Amino acid sequence: MLKIGLTGGIGSGKSTIAQIIETLGYPVYISDLRASELINQHEEIRTRLTVLFGNNIYLSNGLLDKKRLATIIFNDKEAIKQVNGIVHPIVTRDFTAWCAAQQAPLVFFESAILFEAKLEHLFDAIILISTNMETRIQRVMSRDIVSREKVIERINNQMSDEIKQSKSNFVIYNNDDDKVVKQILSIIRQLNNTHSKQV
């Protein structure tokens, strides 16, 4: 089995690419979604976040108080680092267990912060989804109903595509006029060839 990282900045279209890959029959681990579930369900995460931030970091219904956490970690790099230090290792272990249950020759791990979280060592190859700035801005403005300035601020807080590209094995260009499915099929064909040689 080859483990493939799938990453890209906000508004790059990761979710769409992940859905296409799943449609082609390959399992995709959506790390943000799974992390949200684990934050609410995993005893170790719950205990450690409560020790760090107090009992009211979880609401009376047992779910994380996302607004409270966002307020605490806003502009506090040390708090962000502490939360990531709690959540990322457990997500990594969960991904490893998930992989063991899969039968496909290729499995994918989708994450916006794959490089920022220093997870690249987990993968046999990494695919970057790259999209021009204006397309990204318009997508996020439409999706999140936020101002252009707010979107640009979010983009500027992420690692640049240029740096990510230098660390990636493949790039999918996901602008409105790009033939995305053709690019995905080409990359999957190359990955399957690599897998065949290793078997």
N, C-alpha and C positions, 0 to 999 in steps of 0.2 A: 504494500500500500504506500502510495506517495501522499504526503501531507502538503497541501498547497495553501499559502497565505494569500488572501484577497484583500487589498486595501486601497484607500483613496480618500482624499479630503472631503469635507462637507460639500454636498451638492454635486459630487462626481457621478452619482448614479450607482453606487455599490449595491443597493437593494435590488434594483432592476437586473443587474448583471448576475447577482446571486440567484434570483428567481429563474433566469434563463438556464443557468448551470444546473439547477435542481430539475428543471423541465427536461434536460438532457439525460437525467438519471443519476446525477452525482450528488451525494449528500453534502449539505453546507451547514456548518456550525455558525450561527449568528451570535457573535460574542456579546454584543450589547444587550440583546434580548435575554440571553442566558444569564449574564451577570445580574440583570435586574431581578430575575427569578431567584438566583442564589442569594442575593442581598436580603431577600425577604424570607428565604427558607433555610439557609445553611446556618446551623447553630454557632459554628466558629466565627463566621462573619458577624452575626447578630451580637454575640458576646463581646467581641473586640470593638465593634463600633459603639456599643453601649458604654464600654469602659472609657473609650476616647471622648465621646460627646455627651454622655448622660442618657438616662432612661428615656427621656422624651425625644430621642432621635427616631424612635419607632412610635407610631400612632397607636391609639387604643385598639384598632382593628388588626394590629400586628404588622402592618406594612410600614416600610421606611418613610419617614417624613422628608420627601425629596426637597421640598422648598426650604426646610430648615437646614438640611445638609448643604444645599446650594449656597445658602446665605453664609454658612460657616466657612466653606472652602473658597468662596469668591475672593480672588486676589490673595489667598493664603497658600502659597506653594508648598509649605511644609505640611499643611493639613491634606492637601491633594496627594502629596507623596505618601502620607500615612495611609489614606484610604486605598490608594492603588496597591500599596504594599500588603494590605489585607486581602483585597479582592482578586488581584491578578494571579497570585499563585494558586488560589482555589479554582479559578476559571481554567487555568492551565491543566490542573489535575482532572477537572471535569471533562475537558476536551480530550485528554488522553484516554479516559474511560469511555467516552463517546466513540472515539476512533476504534477501540477494541470491539465495539458492537456492530461496526459497519462491515459490509462485504465488498464494497466497490474498490476498484484499483486506485482511484483518486478520491480523496476527501478534501474539502475546502473549509477554511476558517476565515470568516469575514470580520474585519475589524478596522475602524477608522484610525485607531492609534497603535497599530501593529508595531511600527518602528519606535514610536515614542515610548511604548511599554517594553521595548527591547525583547520582543518575542520572536525575532527573526530566526533564532537558533532552532526553533521548533519545526521548521519547514524545509522540505526538499526544494521548493521553488516558491517565489513570491510574484504575484501579478499585481501591478499597479493600474488602477483605473484613473486615467488622466482626462480632464475636461477643461476647456478654456474658461478663463475667469468670468467672463460675462454670462456664459451659460450657467455656471455654478451660482452666481449671484441671483439670476432670475429664478432658478429652480428653488432655492432656499427661501427667497422672498415670497414666492407663491405658496410653498409648502407650509412655512412657519408663520406667515403673515407678520413679517418683521421688516424693518427699514433696511434700505441698501447699506447704510453706514454700519448697522448691527451685523449684517452678513459679512461685510468686509473685515470687520473687527474679528469675527470668529475665524475667518479664513487666515488672517494674519497671525492668529494664535496657534495655528497648526504648522507642522513642518512643511516646507515648500515641496511642490511636485518635483523640482529639479533634484533636490537631495534624495527624495524617495525613489526617483527613477534610477539614480546611480546605485541604489541598494537592491533594485528589483531585477528579476530575470526576464519578465515579460511586461509589456504595457498594452492596455486596451484603451484606445482613444474613443471617448464616449461623448462626442459633440453631436449635435442634431443631425448632421449630414454623414456621420460615420456609419459604416456597415458593421455594427457591433457583433451580430451573430456570427458572421464570417470570421471575424477576429477570434472570437471565443472558440469556434470549431477548430481553427488552425492551431491555437495554443493547446487545446485538449488533445489534438492529434499528436503533437510533439511530446506532450507529457505521457500519453499512452505508449508512444514508441520508447521513451526512456524507461517506463515501467516494464515493458516487454523485455528489454535488454537485461533488466535486473533480476527478472524471475528465472 
